[in-house]
Amino acid sequence: MLDDYRLFTTQLVTLWAVLDPIGHLPLFLGATTALSEAGRRRAAWLSVTIAFGILIGFSVVGQLLLHAMGISLLSFQIAGGVIVFLFALSMVLGEVKKPALHSSSAEDATAVAIHPLATPIIAGPGSMLTMVLLMDNNRYSPVQQGVTIAALAVVLAALLCVFLLSERVRRVIGENGSHLLRRIMGLILAALAVNMILSALALWLHLPEI
């Protein structure tokens, strides 16, 4: 029992550091700029739920699938970094489109919840690789894997709470502030994507860490 508690604590801290619920708030604000308040709430619930399913699914079959296709984890990390970088560019350079007066908020929210919120923002290459390592069938028993899933659920619940509180933040900074924040966070996300790619290349080429 004590070992399970220690494992849960370790997994919780690891996943909290990778998923960073507080740090995702600006990204959520930037991605949902064009949604209504109800749309943002729907996007928050859907994105976290979908991301949970993606992370669990990939942790179970991801490593086997990549191995069967002859794809290394480093290659997956580099590809994921490129995708995140392209999304970051759209945040920095793209124009924010305001929703039409009679557009379907539910459809818009669902689209945003799937991409970019669920993936690649929440269930990105970093979090996917982390879950693969934490759920390694060669090292952990089903009970220990259940502890990891419980830790993931706790972290994503915290992330959902942060997303649901974003409306208060948006009211404080205003629409122009949201647009500015979107571009700033896009620039930071682009830097993170570049760092993700360079870190994978450094491991592959046995170079010092950046």
MONOR-V101075 format. One record per residue. OMEGA is omega in whole degrees, -180 to 180 (none if undefined). D_FIRST is the distance of its C-alpha to the first C-alpha in Angstrom with 1 decimal. Layout:
((OMEGA;D_FIRST) (OMEGA;D_FIRST))
This chain:
((179;0.0) (179;3.8) (178;5.4) (179;5.1) (179;6.3) (178;8.7) (179;9.8) (-180;10.5) (180;12.4) (180;14.2) (-179;15.2) (180;16.2) (180;18.5) (-179;19.9) (178;20.8) (-180;22.2) (-178;24.4) (-176;25.6) (173;26.3) (-177;27.4) (-180;27.8) (-178;30.3) (180;32.3) (-178;32.7) (179;34.7) (179;38.0) (177;37.6) (179;37.1) (-179;40.1) (-177;42.2) (-175;41.4) (-177;42.1) (-174;45.3) (-177;47.4) (174;45.3) (180;45.8) (178;43.3) (178;42.3) (179;42.2) (177;39.8) (179;37.4) (179;37.6) (180;37.2) (-179;34.1) (-177;32.3) (-176;33.6) (-180;32.9) (179;29.2) (-180;28.8) (180;30.7) (178;29.0) (179;25.5) (180;27.1) (-177;28.7) (178;25.7) (-179;23.5) (-178;26.6) (180;27.5) (-179;24.1) (-173;24.2) (-173;27.9) (-178;29.1) (178;28.7) (-179;30.1) (179;32.9) (180;33.9) (-180;33.8) (-180;36.0) (179;38.4) (-179;38.6) (180;37.4) (178;35.4) (178;32.7) (178;35.2) (178;37.9) (180;35.6) (180;34.9) (179;38.6) (178;39.6) (178;37.1) (178;38.4) (180;42.0) (179;41.1) (180;39.5) (179;42.5) (177;44.9) (179;43.1) (177;43.3) (179;47.0) (177;47.5) (-176;45.9) (-172;48.2) (-176;51.4) (176;51.2) (177;52.8) (-179;50.8) (176;52.2) (-178;52.4) (177;51.7) (-175;54.8) (-177;55.6) (-180;55.2) (-180;52.4) (-180;49.3) (-179;46.6) (179;44.0) (179;45.2) (-179;45.2) (179;41.7) (180;40.4) (180;42.1) (-180;40.8) (-180;37.2) (178;37.3) (19;39.1) (-171;38.7) (-178;35.7) (175;33.2) (16;34.5) (-174;35.2) (-179;34.1) (179;30.5) (179;29.8) (-179;31.8) (-179;31.9) (-179;29.5) (178;26.7) (180;27.4) (178;27.1) (180;23.9) (177;22.3) (-180;23.8) (-178;22.2) (-178;18.7) (-177;18.9) (-179;20.6) (-178;20.5) (-176;21.3) (-172;18.2) (178;15.4) (177;14.2) (178;14.7) (179;11.0) (176;11.0) (175;14.4) (176;13.4) (178;11.2) (179;14.5) (178;16.6) (178;14.8) (178;15.4) (-180;19.0) (179;19.5) (-179;18.8) (180;21.2) (175;23.8) (176;23.7) (178;24.5) (178;27.2) (179;28.7) (178;29.0) (179;30.8) (-178;33.1) (178;34.0) (-175;35.0) (-179;37.2) (178;40.2) (178;40.4) (-179;40.6) (180;43.2) (-179;45.3) (-175;45.4) (178;46.4) (-177;48.6) (179;49.7) (177;51.2) (178;48.2) (179;46.0) (178;48.4) (180;48.4) (179;44.6) (-178;44.5) (178;46.7) (-180;45.0) (175;41.6) (178;43.2) (179;44.5) (179;41.1) (177;39.5) (178;42.3) (178;41.5) (179;37.8) (178;38.9) (179;41.3) (178;38.7) (-180;36.4) (-178;39.3) (178;40.4) (178;36.9) (178;36.7) (179;40.3) (177;39.4) (-178;36.7) (-176;39.0) (179;41.9) (179;39.9) (177;41.3) (178;39.9) (-178;37.6) (none;39.6))
